[in-house]
Amino acid sequence: MTPTTRTLVASLAALAALATPALAQKGPAPAAPDDCDHVAMAYWGGDPDSGLVAEAVTICGEDGRVRATLTLVASDGEIRFQRQYPTDEVMLLASPADGDMPTRLGYWLAAFEDLDNTTHIPGEDAEFPFYPAEGLTDADINALRAEARDMACYVQGLESANCLVRDGKDVREVGVWLFPG
C-alpha cells in the first residue's frame, strides 16, 4: 500500500469516526463559528528542516460558507502554492461537528508529512485513475515516475486528491488522483 493510499485510508477512517448525519446533506453547509479561524501546519515530509511548510487556515465567508486555504510556504517566506476550497466540498473537512475542525485540518495535512513517491503514479489501467495536470504529457508523467520524487497528494474534493511535487524552489501540480467517495 502506497503512502498516499495509507494516508487516504487512515483519513477516511478518521472521517467515518467523525461523520455526522449532516455529511449526507447536499449543497453548501452553513458556517458554524466553531469551524472558523483555525490554523494547522505540517512540514514537508514531516521534516522541520525541509524548507517547506503546509499551512491550512479556515475562514467564515460573508456568504455563510466555511473556506479552507491551503498554502505551501518556503523557508524564505515565499508562497510556493496556494488554493482555497469550500470545506463542504472537501471530504476530510465536510460537515464538522462539535468543534472538530482542528482535528480534520490535521488529517487534511497528513499528506504532506507522509509523502508518497512519483513511482506510485497509477497508469491508465488503474482502478482509481490519475489525470495529469494541464500541460503535462504522458512522457512527462513517465519521467516523473522514473525520477522517484517525493510527492504529496492531498484530498481536494469529495473523490479526488491533488498531487504535488517540489520543482526546485517551487511546488507544482502533477495531477489529480481519483478515489472512491
Secondary structure, DSSP 8 states (H G I E B T S, - for coil): --HHHHHHHHHHHHHHHH--GGGG--S-----GGGSS-EEEEEGGG-TTSSEEEEEEEEE-TTS-EEEEEEEEETTS-EEEEEEEEGGGSTTTSS--TT-HHHHHHHHHHHHHS-EEGGG---TT-SS-EEE-TT--HHHHHHHHHHT-EEEEEE-SSSEEEEEEEETTEEEEEEEEE---
